[in-house]
Structure formats: structure tokens, C-alpha cells
Amino acid sequence: MKNLKRVAFELLLSVFILGLFFSGGYELVPPALQLLALKVVLVSVGLLHAHAAGKLLVNTTVDWTDDFHPAHFVRMVLYVVVPICYSLGG
């Protein structure tokens, strides 16, 4: 349950904006805010994907007081690259 609290904001934001998309209220929002909302949900889903991939693939936490390991670098790259790829639509 502790791990779910770390991604609760991204989950809540994704569910709220996806609910807005599927409820039909999306058409009432101006086009600039539609694009912003779409990018926000894509980055949120990208962060969730990066978190899950980091847990499954690397399974280490980045501890800044500990020595630097290559697994820490992989974890940080996941948190940068995956949301960027999602937000670019790829």
C-alpha cells in the first residue's frame, strides 16, 4: 500500500482526465486546454509506466546517500525517457 501512495497523484490525475475524455465533456474545453490535458495524461501514464518498468526490470530504489550504481542510472533514465516518449505520442 505504501508504494501505491507514491503514484496516487498520477493515478488520480490520469483517471480524472480520461473520465473527462470519455464523458463527452472534452468538447466543451477550448482546444489549447484539450492539448494541455492530453499531454498531462500522457506524461502521467508515462510516469506510471516508468515506475512499473523500474520496479520490474531494475527493482532498486535510488538512494542518494548510497554509492552510485548503474542500476540507479537506468532507473533515472526510465523516469526521463518514458514520459518524454509518451508525451511526443510515440
C-alpha positions as CSV (number, residue, x, y, z in Angstrom):
1,M,0.0,0.0,0.0
2,K,3.0,2.3,0.6
3,N,4.0,2.0,-3.0
4,L,0.6,2.9,-4.2
5,K,0.7,6.2,-2.3
6,R,3.8,7.2,-4.3
7,V,1.9,7.0,-7.6
8,A,-1.6,8.0,-6.3
9,F,-1.4,11.5,-7.7
10,E,-0.6,10.2,-11.2
11,L,-3.3,7.6,-11.0
12,L,-5.9,10.1,-9.8
13,L,-4.9,12.7,-12.5
14,S,-5.0,10.1,-15.2
15,V,-8.4,8.7,-14.2
16,F,-9.9,12.2,-13.9
17,I,-8.7,13.4,-17.3
18,L,-9.6,10.1,-19.0
19,G,-13.0,10.3,-17.4
20,L,-13.3,13.8,-18.9
21,F,-12.3,12.5,-22.3
22,F,-14.8,9.6,-22.3
23,S,-17.7,11.5,-20.7
24,G,-18.1,13.9,-23.6
25,G,-17.0,17.0,-21.6
26,Y,-13.9,17.1,-23.7
27,E,-15.6,19.0,-26.4
28,L,-16.5,21.8,-24.0
29,V,-12.9,22.6,-23.2
30,P,-11.0,25.1,-25.5
31,P,-8.6,23.5,-27.9
32,A,-5.5,24.8,-26.1
33,L,-6.6,23.2,-22.9
34,Q,-7.5,20.0,-24.7
35,L,-3.9,19.7,-25.9
36,L,-2.6,20.5,-22.4
37,A,-4.9,17.9,-20.8
38,L,-3.9,15.3,-23.3
39,K,-0.2,16.0,-22.7
40,V,-0.7,15.9,-18.9
41,V,-2.5,12.5,-19.1
42,L,0.2,11.1,-21.5
43,V,3.0,12.2,-19.1
44,S,1.1,10.8,-16.1
45,V,0.7,7.5,-17.8
46,G,4.3,7.6,-18.9
47,L,5.4,8.1,-15.3
48,L,3.2,5.2,-14.2
49,H,4.8,3.0,-17.0
50,A,8.3,4.1,-16.0
51,H,7.6,3.3,-12.3
52,A,6.3,-0.1,-13.2
53,A,9.1,-0.8,-15.6
54,G,11.7,0.3,-13.0
55,K,10.1,-2.0,-10.4
56,L,10.0,-5.0,-12.7
57,L,13.3,-4.5,-14.5
58,V,15.7,-2.9,-12.1
59,N,14.0,-3.4,-8.7
60,T,16.3,-1.0,-6.9
61,T,15.5,2.4,-5.3
62,V,17.6,5.4,-5.9
63,D,19.2,6.2,-2.6
64,W,21.3,9.5,-2.9
65,T,23.2,8.7,0.3
66,D,24.5,5.3,-1.0
67,D,27.2,4.7,-3.6
68,F,26.2,5.3,-7.2
69,H,25.3,2.0,-9.1
70,P,24.5,1.6,-12.8
71,A,21.0,0.4,-11.8
72,H,20.4,3.9,-10.3
73,F,21.3,5.5,-13.7
74,V,18.9,3.1,-15.5
75,R,16.1,4.0,-13.1
76,M,16.7,7.7,-13.6
77,V,16.8,7.3,-17.4
78,L,13.5,5.5,-17.3
79,Y,11.8,8.4,-15.4
80,V,13.0,10.8,-18.1
81,V,12.8,9.0,-21.4
82,V,9.5,7.1,-21.0
83,P,7.3,10.2,-20.2
84,I,9.0,12.2,-23.0
85,C,8.2,9.4,-25.4
86,Y,4.6,9.2,-24.2
87,S,4.2,13.0,-24.5
88,L,5.5,13.0,-28.0
89,G,2.9,10.4,-28.9
90,G,5.3,7.6,-29.6
